[in-house]
Amino acid sequence: MNRIYALVDCNNFYVSCERVFNPRLEGRPVVVLSNNDGCVVARSNEAKRLGIRMGQPAFQSRDLFRNHNVAVYSSNYALYGDMSQRIMHTLSQFASDQEVYSIDESFLCFPEESPELLISFARHIRRVVRRWTGLPVSVGLARTKTLAKVANCIAKKNPVHEGVFSLADHPDVEGVLSGVDVEDVWGVGPRHASMLRRHGVLNALQLRNAHDIWIRKSMTVMGLRTVMELRGVSCIPLESAPVPRKGIMSSGSFGRPVESLGELKEALAAYVTSAAEKLRGQNSAASVVHVFLLTNRFKEDEPQYNNAATAALPLASSYTPDLIRCAHERLEAIYRPGYRYKKIGVFLAEIVPRDSVQLSLLASEYPHERNRVLMDMVDRINARWGDDAVGYAACGVNRDWRMRRELLSPRYTTQWSEIPVVLSS
């Protein structure tokens, strides 16, 4: 039985989440900023038409924002994460086979139907998602995941398709692919795109028609899979469960320059706590802790200092206190007074399955199982009652070093004190 892939992608996801709870934003240019309210990371269509670019520094755009009544928001990760879960749960109602590809994208797979039924079903998905979550989505249909990505891009960019486009039985697939730049093909990174352009392969159609042997030599077997997918041969199956990450990074810039070792330790402990939670979330443990810190390289009038240190744990662990202790030791080794630090972070590496950690005969009294139970309990409490319901003293209390989010909207769906209130007249 032939199968059809659907890529469902939220339109301007961060902006759309803000609009769900503030209908006055409809039709108004809206942007969402990165950490510390630094750069534009999401734009409404109205903002795009004003020429606002992704990554554009906010401080360079203040006059533009003011003159065109642009609504500006800090990134509300609690809201976006919860809305993402709602969307993915809604989409799971439409297909037994689903791959959550990113915070705002999901692949669905179902049996092939007639072109009319496929389009009708995709429109039904859009209506239900909008009704249940308030968020607009676009749907691309095709016989492979790569072509579904192409179809989704067309559905999103061309209003005439009303958010749905299918390449499953399209009469001119070649014409569609000829209009897709090679760097916009899913699976083609910047390095390969540059190489392909040097050899005259400028669009998806030319890539599809490239010789197999040359593609495999130039782009490895993964590149050949992409080419086969463009030809309509499904080579990339759905991943029903996310692949465990081989490394986990947690870092951030400070809301103000930090000089004291005490504040640096607090910040580092907070980032280690976040990384450890992600580590346990994929049922893993880490064997290596890498710590780094740096000053602001854009402050040319200030002394600069960047450094990093790595430590190998005697026993792979996901126990937060162990990881904090190790990270603090590395920080103390590289910290230098007299500098104004801008950023600190931790990278957990050499990740192994949590259930297959090799215990040491020389550490037979290490409370491995007790620590596992304790961490699982902490994670469940925080998942139920919110982040930092149970925290670590090492992370500090006031945390004055935290990144700036001066334009943050309420956490409408995850914080009781910020839940929307409807007042009757």
C-alpha positions, 0 to 999 in steps of 0.5 A, a space after each residue: 500500500 502506498 503511503 502519503 507523508 504530510 508535513 504540518 508546520 505552524 505559521 510564524 509560530 512564536 508570533 502566532 502563540 502571542 496572537 492566540 491570547 492577544 487578538 489585538 495583534 491580528 493584522 499588526 506587525 509583530 516580532 519576537 526577540 532572542 535572549 536578552 532581547 537582542 535580535 529578531 527571531 520571529 516575524 509576522 507577515 506584516 513585519 516581513 513586509 516592512 523589511 525586518 530581517 531575521 537576526 536583525 539587532 533590536 537596538 538598530 530597529 527601535 525607530 522602525 518599530 516605533 514608526 510602524 507600531 510594531 509589537 515587540 515581545 521577549 521570547 516566552 519559552 514556557 508559552 511556546 513549549 506548552 502550545 507546541 505540546 498541544 499542537 502535537 497532541 492534536 495532530 496525533 488524532 489524525 494519524 497513528 504514525 507521527 514524527 515530531 520534527 521540531 517545536 512547530 513541525 510534525 510529519 504524519 503518515 497515512 494510506 494514500 487516497 485520491 487527490 481530492 480526499 487528500 486535500 480535503 483531509 489536509 484542510 480538515 487538519 488545518 481547521 481542527 488545529 485552528 479551532 482547538 489551539 488557535 494556531 494557523 498551520 500549513 500542510 504539505 503532502 507528498 510521497 516522501 518526507 523531502 517532497 512534503 517539505 517542498 510542498 509545505 513551503 509552497 503551501 505557506 508562501 503562496 496564499 492561493 493554496 490556502 495553506 494546503 499543497 500536494 505534490 502526491 499527484 501534481 501534474 508538473 512536479 518538475 516545474 515545481 522543483 525547478 523553482 526551489 533553490 538547491 539550498 532550500 532543499 531539506 537535507 542540503 546544508 550550506 557547505 553542500 549547497 555551495 559545492 552544488 552551485 559551483 557545479 551548476 546544480 542550482 535548483 531541486 530539479 537539477 539536484 534530482 537529475 544529478 548522477 547517482 555516483 557523483 552525488 554519493 561521492 560528493 554528498 555521501 549516502 545521505 545526499 543520495 537519499 535526498 536525491 532519491 526522495 526528490 525522485 519520489 522514492 521514500 528513503 527516510 522513514 518516520 522517527 516515532 521516537 526522538 533520537 537521543 542526543 550525543 551532546 547536550 548544551 545549556 548556556 546563556 548570556 547575562 542580563 548585565 556583565 558579571 564579575 564575581 565568582 559567586 554569581 558565575 557559580 550560580 549561573 553555571 549551576 542553573 544551566 547544569 540543572 537544565 542540561 541534567 533534566 534534558 539528560 534524564 529526559 532521554 534516559 541518559 547519563 553523561 561521562 564528560 562535563 565541559 565548562 566555558 565562559 567568555 567576555 563580551 567581544 563587542 566591548 573593544 574597550 574592555 579586556 577580553 578573556 575566554 576559556 574552557 575546561 573539561 572533566 571526565 567523571 569517574 562514573 557516568 551520571 545524570 545526578 544533578 548535584 554530581 554534575 554541578 560539583 564537577 562543573 564548579 571545580 572546572 569553573 574555579 580552575 579557569 576563572 580569572 578576576 578583573 573581567 566582565 563576563 558576558 556568557 557561561 555554559 556547560 556541555 555534557 558529552 560522552 552520553 550513554 544510556 542511563 540503564 547501562 552505566 557501568 558501575 565501579 567495584 571501587 565505588 560499590 557504596 555509591 547510592 546510584 539507585 537512591 539518586 535515580 529515584 530522587 532525581 525522578 521525583 524532582 523531575 515529576 514535581 517540577 513537571 507538575 508544579 512548574 520549573 524550580 518548584 524544587 531547585 538547588 541552593 547552588 542556583 541562587 535565589 535572586 539571580 540578578 544575572 539572568 538574561 533580560 526579558 523586559 517585553 515578556 508576555 504572560 505565561 498564559 497556560 502554565 502559570 496560575 497567577 498569569 492565566 487569562 481572566 475574562 471580566 463580565 460587564 
